[in-house]
Amino acid sequence: MQATVRTYDGETRTGSVLLDDGSELPFDAAAFAAGGLRMLRFGQRVRLAMDGDRITVITLSTFPLPASS
């Protein structure tokens, strides 16, 4: 699934994304760390792995998701 970064706090490594249907979902530091990223910026396209309604991995849309997601 893909989304667009709405917010990102570099200190806590948390934020939120907007899905293409306009729904906003938060992500935590664990999901950020699982994607292997260093930072995000507002408006950036990202790829997500989900477990129910929780984001488990967030990474750039051009990066593959880790095999374990």
Secondary structure as the mmCIF struct_conf table of DSSP 4:
data_model
#
loop_
_struct_conf.conf_type_id
_struct_conf.id
_struct_conf.beg_label_comp_id
_struct_conf.beg_label_asym_id
_struct_conf.beg_label_seq_id
_struct_conf.end_label_comp_id
_struct_conf.end_label_asym_id
_struct_conf.end_label_seq_id
STRN STRN1 GLN A 2 ASP A 9
TURN_TY1_P TURN_TY1_P1 GLY A 10 ARG A 13
STRN STRN2 THR A 14 LEU A 19
TURN_TY1_P TURN_TY1_P2 ASP A 20 ASP A 21
BEND BEND1 GLY A 22 GLY A 22
STRN STRN3 GLU A 24 PHE A 27
HELX_RH_AL_P HELX_RH_AL_P1 ALA A 29 ALA A 34
TURN_TY1_P TURN_TY1_P3 GLY A 35 GLY A 36
BEND BEND2 ARG A 38 ARG A 38
TURN_TY1_P TURN_TY1_P4 PHE A 42 GLY A 43
STRN STRN4 ARG A 45 ASP A 51
TURN_TY1_P TURN_TY1_P5 GLY A 52 ASP A 53
STRN STRN5 ARG A 54 LEU A 60
TURN_TY1_P TURN_TY1_P6 SER A 61 THR A 62
BEND BEND3 PHE A 63 PHE A 63
HELX_LH_PP_P HELX_LH_PP_P1 PRO A 64 PRO A 66
TURN_TY1_P TURN_TY1_P7 ALA A 67 SER A 68
#
